[in-house]
Amino acid sequence: MTSSPAPAARLARPLIELREVEKYYGDYYALRKITTDIREGEFFSLLGPSGCGKTTLLRCIAGFEDISGGHLAIDGKDMEDVPANKRPTNMVFQSYAIFPHLTVEENVGFGLRRDPSSKEDKARRVAEALEMVGLKGFGKRAAHALSGGQRQRVALARALILKPRVLLLDEPLSALDKKMREQMQSELRKLQRQVGITFILVTHDQEEALIMSDRIAVMFEGEIAQLDSPERLYRRPISRKVAEFIGIMNFLPAQVLSTGPQIALDVAGLGQIGIDAEQCPGTPRTGEASVGFRPETMTVLYDGDPEPTRGKVAQGTVEEVVYFGDMSYYEVRLEGVEKPVQISMRNVVGRPVLPRGSRTRIAWEAGALVLFCEPKG
């Protein structure tokens, strides 16, 4: 596993330390020796399919679940036997857990009911929290009269008013419609930068994690498969399994002809090429392999377009096209390749949308390829 932290997070000290953390439920091995640090002030995401262990890990950090083995520390303090209400964390749940019989300000101030502060000070803190999440003036409104996005903001304000060192977010946007979800993704990221505390997000949405995170831990079957910055995860996945999970990646069968600082390949549909050794995340070996590339790294050449001065050109046939306003998505069958590859092209003025059946040229550069030499099975 490799890690390339975001610049802002690189200098921050570890706030949460996980060392060989394990969790069993009877015979079920939910977490398998998780070891990593989560830095102070970073937006950290746990990403993976259902059942991979991401919510279990979040609940262990929160104290809702005891770990079965290993070491978990927050701010240098071992969390063994520290209950959830004594940890410097707070959680926003997927369901929001808003009390419908209370007003907005009563919901937000609920956690302050045992706080020794004066009534005036509590009211001031509630007003500041509501303004922070864009709900200034909503304090007297009934909670049951709020939209989904507004309820999510109330849940955030209620969590932030207690000033936790870590805010834990368990798929908080999953109940929102697409437009509201996209708006809240941006607002959550801005809010995290504003308050400067560590956010840990659990999500199964790759796009959401890429947009919001400083670093992302991709999890499968209770293990972290790769921990990296969004850009590194997308451009240089360290395994085919990670590559298949993050966004869309095309794969072509290949033969590795020789290894070294430059790796010689024979790639179906692309021919013989050389790539840098760093484009192979594992140990390169001669023999059968596969090459991956993202849809936007290949370019459809239209009639009259010159061939690129850099890179190479392959021949293909358009088998399917989906027009999406600003973008067109093509399925192109390269010569000698059984399965078509996906290519995305921005629709600019003067650029036609190619119809199905069109013969076309595809331009590509070797630097966009990732070589996977993993054994089969």
N, C-alpha and C positions, 0 to 999 in steps of 0.2 A: 504494500500500500504506500502511495506517495502522498505528499501534502505540499501545497503551494498556497500559503495564507495570503489573504488580501493585504495590501500595503498598510491600511489602517490598523489591521489586527495583528500584524507581524510583530510590532513592538510592545503590544499589550501583554500583561502577565496572565498566566492561567488563573481563571476564577474557579473553574470546575475541573477536577482531576479524576479521571476514570482509569483504574488500573486492573485489568483482567476481571472486569465485572461480569458475573454470571447470574442467571436467573433460571430456576427450574420450577415447573408446575408438575409435580409428580415425575413422570418419565419424560415430560416434554421439555426440551432444552430451548428456552426462549431467547436467552442472550448468551453468546459464546465468547467469553474472555475479551470484552470490549475494553480497549485501551486507547485513550486519547485525552487531549486537553481542550477545553472550551475557554476562549479568552475573554477577558473583561472588555465590555463595550462592543462586542461583535454580534452580528446577526447570523446565527448558526442554524442550519436546517438539517433535520433528519428526514431523508427521502427514501422511499422504497414502496414496494407493493404491499397489499394487505397481508398481515401475518408475518412480516419480516422482523418485528421486534421494536420498531421505532416508538410506538406509544408505550410499550413496556419500559423502555429505557427512560422516556420522559417521566413516567410515573415513579420510577426508581429515584430519579433526581429530585422529584417533588416530595418524596417520602410516603407516597400512597402505597408503594410496594417495597418490601425489604429485598435486598439483594441476597442471593444464595452463596455468593463467594466474591472475592476481590475486594477492592478498596474504592470508596467514593468520598471525595472531599470537596467542600465548597468554601472558598475564601480561606484555604489552608486548614480548615477544621474537618476532622473525620465525622461523617454523617451517620455512622453506626449508632443506633438507638436514639437518634434525634428525630422526633415526630414531625409530621408535615407542618404543623402550625408553629413550630419553632425554627423552621428553616428560612433562610433569606430569599424565599421564592414565592411566587404567586402564579396561579394558572388561570388561563382563559379556556373554557371548555368548548367543544364543538356545539353543544346545545345552548351555550351562553348562560344558562341557569339564572335567568332574570326572574325576580319575584313579581308576578303580574299584579298583585294587590297593592304594591308600593309604587310611589312616584319615582321618577328618574333620580332625583336627588336623594331620596331615601335608599334606593338601590345602590347608588354610588357610595354613599356614606355608611353602608351597612357594616363594613369592617371596622369602622371607627367607634362602634357603640361602646366598647370597653376602653377606649382611649381616654386618658385623663385630661385631655385638652378641653378648653372652654367651648361652649356651644358656638360662640362667634368664630373661634379658630377653625372648628370643624366645618362650619358653613363656608368659610373662606377657602378651605382646602377642597371642598366639594365643587365650588364654583371654578377653581383653578383647573381641576381635573376635567370638568365638563368642557371648559374652553380649550383645553389641550386636545381633546378628541373631536372638536368641532360641534359641540352641542350646547354652546352658550345660549341661555334663554329657554332651555328645554327642561329645567329642573322641576317645575310643577306639573309637567305632563305625566299622564298615567302610563305606566310601562307597557300595558297591554295595547296602547294606541300607537306604538312605535312600529316602524318598518323593520325588516330584517337587518338592514345595514345600521340603523340607529340602535337596535338592540346590541349589535356587535360592539358599537362604540361605547355603550353603557357598560358592557362587560369589561372592556379595556380600561375605562375610567375607574371602575370599581377595583380592578387589580392594581392599577398604577398608583392610586391614592395612598396605598400602604407603603409605597416607595421600596419595593423589593430590589434586591441586587440582581435577580434573574426573573424574567417574565417568561413563563412557559405557555406555548400556544399549541393546543391540540386541534389541528385542522379547523381553525376558527372561521374560515371563509367558505367552507364547503356547502353551507346551506344558502349561499347568496347566488343570485342570477349572474350571468357572465359579465354584464356591464358593471354592476355593483362590485363584483369580485375584483375586477381589474382596477377599479377606482380605489378600493380598500387596500389592495396590494401596494399601490403607490403611497397611500397615506400611512400605512403601517411602517413602511421603510423610512419615511420622513419623520414619523413619530419616534422611531427607535433612535435615529440620529439626534433628534431634539432632546430626548431624556437621557441618552447616553448610557443606558443600562443594557445588559446582555439579554438578547431575545433568543429563545430556542423554539423553533417552529417544527412541528410534525406535519408532513404533507405527503400525499402520493402524487401530487401534480408537479411534473418536472418543470413546466414553464414557470409556475409560481415560485419554486425554489430558485431557479436561475435568476429571476427578476429581483428577488428580495434579499438574497444571502451574500454574506462575505465569504463563507465557506459552507460546503454541503458534504454531509456524510451519507453516501449511498449504501443502504443496507439490504442484504439478502439473508434469509434464514438465520437471523440472530447475529450476524457478523457485519462489520463495516467492510465493504468491498473496495471502496475508494473514498478518501477524504481529500477534498481539493477545492480550489476556487471555482466558481461557475464556468469561467472561460476554459480552464484546464480540463474540467470534467467534460465539457462539450467538445473541445478540439482534440484532446489527448486522453480519451478513456483508456484505462489500463487493462481492460479485458473486453472481450466481445459481449459478455453479459451486461456490463455497464454501458457499453456503446449502444446496445439494443434498447436499453431502458431509457436512456437520456435522449429525447428528441427522436428524429428519424435519421437512420444511417443506412446507406446502401452497402451491400457486401458482394464482392466478386471473388470467385475462386482464383487462386494464384499458386505458382510454383516459385519457391525461393531457390535461385540458382547458385548464389554464393553470398557469404556474409563477410562482415568487416565494417569499417567506418562507412562505407557505401554498400548497400544491400542490392544485389541484382535480382530482379523479379521478372516473371512472365505472367501477366495478369490477363485473364479472359476479357476480351473486348477492348483492352487497352494496349496489349503488346508488351514488348520487353522494355523495362525502365529501370532506373536506379533511384533509390531513396536513401536518406540519411538514416543511420542506425538509431537515432533518437526517435524516429517514427515507429519503432517497434517497442511497445511497452514491456514486453517480456524478453526472454533470451532468444534471439533469432537462430533458426536452424534451417538447414536445407530440407527441401521436400514440400509437401502440401501445406498450404496456409490459406488465409483469406485476407483481402484488403477492404477496408471500409472508407467511405467518404460521405460527407453531408450533401444534401440536395443543392444547396446554394453554392457549393464549391465547383460545380460544373456549369458551363455556360452554353446555351444553344446559340449557334451561329446562324444568322439569317442570310438570305441571298444578298450578295454584295458585301457582306462583312469580310474583312481580311482575316487570314489566319493569324493567330497571335504570335508575337515575336518571342514570347516565353511560353513554355508549356507545349502540349501536344494536342492533336485532334483525332477523334474517333468518329466512326460512321454509325448511324443508327436510324431507327424508324419510330415515329411517334405512334404509340398504341392507345394512349388515352390522354386527355387534357381536361383540366378543371379550371375554369375561369373564376377568379375570386376578387374581382375588382382591381385592387392594386397589384395582385400577383396572379400568375398562371402557374399551375402545377402540372408537369408533364410526366408521363410514364414512357420511357424511351427504351426500346430493345436494341442493345448494342450488338454488333455482328459477332456471332459465335457464342452469345450468352443466352441461356435458357430463360432467365427471369428479367423483366424490364427493371431499369433503375429509375428512381424518382429525381427529378430536377425541378428546381423552383426558379422562376424568372420574374423580375419586377416588370410591370406593364408601364412603360414610359411612352410618351408621345412618339408616334412613328414606328413603333415596334409592333408588328402584327402578332396575333395569336395563331400559332400553327394548328391546322386541322389534323384530325386523326389520319394516319396513313402517310403523312409527310415524311419524305427522306430528309435527313438533316445531319449537320456536323455538330459534334460536341467538343468544346475546348476544355482542357483540364490541365492542372499543374501537379507535378509529383509531390510537392510539399503539402498538398491537402490530404494525402493518403495516410492511413494508419494500418500497419501490418500486424495481424494477429497470428501468432504461431502456436496457439494453444492446441494441445492434443485433443483429439475428438473423444466424445463420450463424457 
